Amino acid sequence: FSVTGRVAADNPVAEDEMTVTNVVLRGSNLSTPSGFTVGIPYATVSGQYGMGSKHEIGGQLFYEYKLEGTNRSLLFFVSNRGLITEIDYVEEF
């Protein structure tokens, strides 16, 4: 997994105090609070929460779920076999 923190360019905050704006899961050793992990069928997510907004970038299919009342989203990247290959938590800065 990877974690990204950001601050405004003029804010001299220490790296370990930055706000987390992005978390990327690419392995099945971590899960979302709902228990979703890389490697499970996307149908498991859509069965619980409905279909997300479908997007494609560079041939990579993903579904976006905007977290209501926030500037945050969960992105589920899906293989052509319908399996989750990556889960991203994104906060727009």
C-alpha positions in Angstrom: 0.0 0.0 0.0 1.0 3.6 -0.3 0.0 6.8 1.6 0.2 10.4 0.3 0.1 13.5 2.5 -0.2 17.0 1.2 -0.1 20.6 2.5 -0.1 23.9 0.7 3.3 24.9 -0.7 3.6 27.8 1.8 2.9 25.6 4.8 6.2 24.3 6.3 4.6 21.4 8.2 6.7 18.3 9.0 6.1 15.3 6.8 4.7 13.2 9.7 2.1 15.9 10.4 0.8 16.2 6.8 -2.9 15.5 6.1 -3.4 12.1 4.5 -5.0 12.7 1.1 -4.6 9.4 -0.7 -4.3 5.7 0.3 -3.7 3.0 -2.3 -4.3 -0.6 -1.6 -2.8 -3.1 -4.0 -2.7 -6.2 -1.9 -5.2 -8.3 0.0 -3.5 -7.8 3.4 -5.5 -4.6 4.2 -9.2 -3.9 3.8 -11.7 -1.1 3.8 -13.9 -0.6 6.9 -16.6 -2.6 5.1 -14.2 -5.5 4.6 -13.5 -5.1 0.9 -10.0 -6.2 -0.3 -8.1 -6.5 -3.5 -8.9 -9.8 -5.2 -12.6 -10.0 -4.4 -15.2 -9.6 -7.1 -16.4 -6.1 -7.7 -20.0 -7.6 -7.6 -19.5 -7.8 -3.8 -19.1 -4.0 -3.6 -21.9 -3.3 -6.0 -24.2 -5.8 -4.3 -23.8 -3.9 -1.0 -23.6 -0.3 -2.2 -24.9 -0.3 -5.8 -22.9 0.5 -8.9 -20.4 3.3 -8.5 -19.8 5.9 -11.2 -18.0 4.1 -14.0 -14.7 5.6 -15.4 -11.8 4.6 -17.5 -8.4 6.1 -17.7 -5.7 4.6 -19.9 -7.6 1.5 -20.4 -8.0 1.0 -16.7 -11.7 0.6 -15.5 -12.7 1.9 -12.1 -15.8 2.7 -10.1 -16.0 5.8 -7.9 -18.1 6.2 -4.8 -18.2 9.8 -3.5 -18.5 10.0 0.3 -21.5 12.1 0.8 -20.9 15.6 2.3 -17.2 15.4 1.8 -14.6 15.9 -0.9 -13.5 12.3 -0.5 -14.0 9.2 -2.8 -13.3 5.5 -2.8 -12.2 4.1 -6.2 -12.3 0.4 -7.0 -10.1 -0.5 -10.0 -11.5 -3.7 -11.7 -9.9 -6.2 -14.0 -11.5 -7.6 -17.1 -12.5 -10.6 -15.0 -14.4 -8.4 -12.6 -12.0 -8.6 -9.7 -10.8 -5.7 -7.7 -7.1 -4.9 -8.5 -6.7 -1.7 -6.5 -8.7 0.3 -3.9 -7.9 4.1 -3.6 -9.1 6.5 -1.0 -8.8 10.0 -2.4 -9.4 13.4 -0.9 -9.4 16.3 -3.2 -7.0 18.9 -1.9 
